């Protein structure tokens, strides 16, 4: 069996020996797919893409090298290869810049003589066909297409050149497999339940009524849109491209994309201002700026003006914040706004990405002046703070069919930070390790989440501590709904109520299967699913002494109702309750949060 991995990048070709249960890497970074095997001469055929060019390739035993057989013209793409059982014909689906799709069949004898002419048994127009295969006798071909508006199975007789729709379904059928002349196996789509194999008995007298296509109705009503097409490949000239080449200036091509008035929150006050967003034509440089003013008399004049600017250039981000304000601070209880002026430079670099495994790093440099808080509810006035930090993430979190979030795997984070404050040095480091496990119940999974960390520096300073407490959801928010999973959260306790110079935090979490297919629709609010999570945790500060006085426990539950607002905006309404307790007493916290557009 042949298969590919690393499909989001350059595709590696592997071979799997079914008899010996052994897999072998054949070619690294082959950049090819859509493979078909020729039983007659044991050759493997595939399609390779590089720089927008599609190439038909052939691999011979032992399949560790490849040969380019035919390079298709720019703008043509070929996919879904299949080879007839007698090994004489190669079938493929060909599409072009105009969006037209054809079934094409090549003769291997002609290919050997560099003749790439083909027959065209079916023209599907703009309705893309998929997964067409030969019957066992090579006289028929079967595949699926949305030609009728739903993915049905088509049969074409290569002898008399007749085409029939042999199914009429509302769910959609895909990837047919010929069992016999009177029987097929196909994959049926079952909404949130995923896919299942079904047996199909062809009916050549199947009647399928075409649905109305909005695009076609627009063409009928406004024929001028027919001219709004991309030029055909014959109208392009690479010589023209050469003459048009010139250096690109990001600054000369940056323009105002939009602007609008804003209302934002600064601590316990409301500010009013404007936001403007600038972006260049490539979307690789953007400038997002806000300026607002708090008219309250309760603030000093030097705190009433709020400025935020973020400049993104490729994977770099340059930030400037002056008396930073945040819209979601209006809805508390979590406050992100801060007094002072801050300069930021961060850079995100993806070190490795292979299928579900990601490995990246995000270093940053910061300078903060005239600050008055270390974090919310922790005061400390400092004239200048110079910081550097780095977060390294290794993740291999996976999900099963029908899952709404990762259900198993692992996630590791390693954070290191250094602060220079009035000639005193403070540093922090923590390690996050999460492990997920599936259960016998479909889409029910368990995660074990752990953090351990230590701060270094003068313990009389609030900068030498971590701070924990609360669910950390605002009543209206834009962050992930499950904030109780984050480092600083400890549901049940007030925000930042617990401080620790060093700590261990562990949490076990049971995520129940989501409830789907909710049958109501209120004022353009369409529910998607409801999902409930149960969690229990422990937080120990002072690891060296390991005193029971510095140990906290909590248990909690959170339910998220996910819905679509105004047909396309994803949002969630979350309810939560947690009880935390230490050696002497217990604490309770209720959480209600509307998370918008996440």
Phi, psi and omega in degrees: 000136178250141178206166180240152173232180181056043190286346176278351183235255190252006174056115174260140180263128180237157174237135179242123178271107184295322184291322184256001180053048184232135177247144184226131174283120182269307182219126176275136176057046179289330181060039181225157179203199180054047186283149173221141185253132179263108182295335186291312183241010176058038174259153179246130182243144181205177179244128180246135178245134177203124178056038177079005181253136181257130184230133172277126182237159178231139176237131177251159179307139006270023172065034178255003176211162184225158179232132176284124182262318182205133177257121182280152181300154177303132180100345176262139176229146182231138181208174178054064178286149169209149183241136182297152182303330179276000176073020183257343186229146177241122179253146178207168172251127183244136177229159182225183184298335180281353179087009179277143184234133183227146164275128180233145179232124178257153175258125183298328177298320178290321179300320179299333178261018179059032174254112185251030171289157185212162170262156185232087185293325182222135171249112182268003180062232183267005178262106188292126172278163181215143166056046177282137182225161176277150169287172184294330178268357177078005183267348181230158170230146182230144177188181182242160177199152175272021184306326181266001183101339174232148182287101178251166180268134179248147175236134177234128177272114182287343182280307182257004174058045175248146181238135179229145169268120190254003174223158174219097188233158176257347184266330183102129179239141186220161171045067179292149176231124184283123174262313176204181180298333184250012185208136176230154167251130178227165178260123182258136177274129182236052175054228184293346180278358176086217185242154175214148176284140179225154176270134182240129174255113184299141175231108184288346179260019181297132178255121180236124180269130181292144176270167178276131177260127180301320180299319180292323178295325177295317179298317181296324183276328182229081185301340183296340181291345177299334181275353181272059184240160175286145178300148176289162184298335181287344181271354180267146176227124179294337175297322178297321180297320180298320182287339182272350185292133177199158181300143182258130178253118179296317184293323180288340184253010179272137183221160176290120179273314177196164172211155178197156176290153181226154168240129185222170183246137174232108186055243181258018187238165180253138178237151182234138182190211184216147175241138177228138182236125180244143180210148179270176188292337180268353182064023178261344175234127177218151178230120181244113186234143174226142171222133182214170184219135176262113184281359184297149176273356183278349179255148172294155182301326182284358177250358187277337180264133183234128182229136173221128177224128175238124177249118179253126180225107188053238181262011177263148175223128179244124185236149174223128180227130176234115186049061188305131176242159182216132183304320186283352172293341177296339189247002173036183359277347180286127180245126178254345182293147183216142172285149175116177180242134186224134174247137183226142170224118179231155182217128179253128182229125177273112182277331184198137178211110182222107185056240183271355182273126175234144180219110183220167181224149181220087176279154179211152175236140186218149172223123184235135183231144176057042178277157180232003179217140169286312174203177184303133179072006178235104186272145173186113181275125179225140182277331181202130178230124179245124191228154171216139177211171179206137177238120178252130183236130172236121187225136172218066182260128186237167179223151176270174182299130179087002181285152177256353177201167178304138186246340180204164183122209181211155175219127176239135172234135173236117181248136172226138180216149180225129177241138172245113186230112179048051177067010173254141181256135175229139178222155179220152174209140173214156178237129175251134177222114180245139179227128182246149182221139174278166177235168178298339178277129184303128176064014170260128186218160183238137174236135170254118185242128183227146172226143168216139184200168179212146175248145182238139179139183182299115185288352175280351180261141177293347179283353181263025184219154165266156181229139186226156172146147170083160169298324181074026171260138170276163180297324168235129191215170174232005181271173174305142186294325187269068180288344179295349178276349188281166184304309190277354182279144165208091189300138182111324180267151176298159182302125176057027180286331181259131175243148182209131174283321169221157189199163165227134179230125178233147181211133173250139190224129176249119180255116183282156178301142180287148175264120184252180174053056177278126192262061171207158183213111184242116174051052178064023176251108186251114181289143177255305180197162175239132182224135182242140178234139175246138182216156175215141186216167176222142177229120179243120173255153183073066186293330182293315180277328179053044183281145179292335178295336182255025181244134181232147177233155172209156172225149182196172178218145176219135177241129180247125173257109182265136183211165176255126180254131179055044171077337185213358183263113181285130180214169181215145172244122187241140175236139179211153173219138177218144172241124176248151180207150174239202184295331191253328187203178178236162182226143180239149177216131172257143181230132173225126185212134172253110181262120188261134166059037180248000000 
